[in-house]
Amino acid sequence: MRLIRFTTGGEVHTGALTATGEVVDLTGQGLAADLIEILGSDELRARAAAIVETAPTIAPDSIETVLPVTPGKVLAIGYNYRGHVPPGADPTADDPAFPDVFVKTPNTPVSASTGVVVPAVASEVDYEGEIGLVIARRAHRVPVEEALSHVGGYVILNDVSARDWQRKGSQMTLGKCFDGFLPMSDVVVTRDEIADPQDLLVEVVRDGEVTVSQSTDSMIFPMAFLVHHLSQAMTLEVGDVISTGTPQKLPAAQDAHRHIVAGDEVTVRVTGLGELATRFIADSDRTNTGVNA
């Protein structure tokens, strides 16, 4: 199932997408549950699926979507895809022993329709296409084999970064946490829709060129391990999001790479999850974003 949240009549409703992309208003059909509650309940998902089969639909261009989840915390992973290696080389040679974890603060997530401001004080803004795991069942020190049962669904993320600000200190926090630096896809794809999350193609398109193209089978730390590992240190609460890392840019794209400027658009697409298009706008247009304006 593909779930969204949208505004209607001044209220936020939960909806589901049909196979043809139309919207069913689950809230309007009497399902008194938020999106995150549906993700965490087999019963609610079954009820939602039954409603989708018979309920009237709404055209997607007639509604305004909002963030599907509002995470209490976003835990993000640094280097987590093996790089491009020459034939015959050991692809695991540079694998780190443990994931490199950092935090995206609550001011960073924005909906797909919100433009991302290129801060006037940052000169090296970059993009990173990633898959996000939405936690739907509280996870505390869970074993690897049970870890994915705590994931309710998947979103697409763009981990926007200001590389120059990352270098201003020993931590990455400021460079990763400008307002709106985590666009999120409108749609949460429930976990049962994806047979194998370690067999998904992640691609990024910039200016019509594919700059990233790599399968999740090349992740150093699989998604189940990330949930397990993070839950050893802190409790993962319902609604939290794990950003699972980005593949490296393709060699030609890396050679020709330039920093993001206002007017750029970057699209992240993932097999089975859809796509996320991010518009970058000038700092002078900040009041149009709705992010800490």
BELWO-V635572 format. One record per residue. D_CENTER is the distance of its C-alpha to the mean C-alpha in Angstrom with 2 decimals. Layout:
D_CENTER / D_CENTER
This chain:
16.84 / 14.28 / 14.09 / 13.68 / 15.28 / 17.74 / 20.82 / 24.33 / 27.61 / 26.08 / 24.16 / 20.62 / 20.66 / 18.52 / 18.71 / 18.19 / 18.21 / 21.27 / 21.66 / 22.78 / 19.88 / 21.94 / 21.02 / 22.83 / 23.14 / 23.01 / 24.06 / 26.87 / 27.99 / 28.61 / 25.67 / 25.56 / 22.26 / 18.90 / 15.74 / 15.00 / 18.67 / 18.53 / 15.75 / 18.09 / 21.33 / 22.85 / 25.47 / 23.29 / 21.25 / 24.66 / 25.93 / 23.02 / 23.58 / 27.26 / 26.75 / 24.72 / 27.71 / 30.24 / 28.89 / 29.19 / 26.25 / 25.07 / 24.29 / 20.67 / 22.11 / 24.09 / 21.36 / 18.98 / 15.51 / 13.99 / 10.88 / 10.56 / 10.50 / 11.88 / 11.20 / 14.42 / 12.91 / 9.86 / 11.17 / 10.14 / 12.12 / 14.31 / 16.27 / 15.17 / 16.20 / 19.91 / 21.26 / 23.72 / 27.10 / 30.57 / 32.10 / 33.64 / 31.70 / 30.05 / 26.25 / 25.94 / 28.34 / 25.91 / 23.65 / 23.24 / 24.60 / 21.66 / 17.97 / 17.64 / 15.72 / 14.98 / 13.71 / 11.71 / 14.05 / 13.88 / 14.83 / 11.68 / 9.12 / 10.36 / 10.29 / 10.15 / 13.93 / 14.33 / 15.63 / 14.73 / 18.01 / 19.40 / 21.40 / 25.09 / 25.42 / 22.92 / 24.13 / 21.63 / 18.18 / 15.86 / 12.51 / 10.27 / 8.07 / 5.92 / 4.97 / 3.89 / 7.32 / 8.69 / 12.22 / 14.89 / 17.99 / 19.16 / 19.25 / 22.02 / 23.30 / 22.34 / 23.69 / 21.62 / 23.03 / 21.83 / 18.42 / 16.32 / 18.42 / 16.65 / 13.24 / 13.25 / 10.46 / 7.27 / 4.33 / 3.39 / 2.72 / 6.41 / 8.05 / 11.26 / 14.36 / 18.05 / 19.82 / 23.18 / 22.15 / 20.75 / 24.35 / 25.99 / 25.96 / 25.58 / 22.03 / 18.85 / 18.09 / 19.45 / 18.04 / 14.44 / 14.97 / 16.56 / 15.99 / 12.96 / 11.48 / 7.78 / 7.31 / 4.96 / 6.36 / 9.52 / 9.78 / 9.15 / 10.97 / 13.30 / 13.95 / 17.39 / 16.29 / 15.25 / 18.45 / 17.31 / 13.79 / 15.71 / 16.88 / 14.07 / 14.44 / 11.76 / 13.28 / 13.13 / 15.90 / 17.60 / 20.93 / 21.28 / 21.08 / 18.81 / 18.08 / 15.85 / 16.57 / 16.33 / 15.99 / 14.23 / 17.88 / 18.36 / 16.13 / 18.54 / 17.17 / 15.93 / 13.27 / 16.25 / 17.80 / 14.95 / 15.15 / 18.90 / 19.22 / 17.28 / 19.14 / 22.39 / 22.07 / 20.49 / 19.98 / 16.47 / 16.81 / 15.68 / 12.57 / 11.39 / 7.94 / 8.16 / 6.27 / 8.60 / 9.98 / 10.75 / 13.89 / 16.79 / 17.88 / 20.72 / 24.09 / 25.32 / 22.23 / 22.45 / 26.14 / 25.68 / 22.69 / 23.11 / 21.18 / 19.25 / 21.64 / 21.73 / 21.79 / 19.37 / 16.63 / 13.91 / 12.31 / 9.67 / 10.77 / 10.49 / 13.52 / 13.55 / 10.16 / 11.31 / 10.21 / 8.74 / 11.72 / 11.93 / 15.51 / 17.03 / 20.04 / 22.98 / 23.47 / 26.42 / 24.23 / 22.29 / 23.93 / 22.32 / 18.73 / 19.35 / 17.69 / 20.50 / 22.88
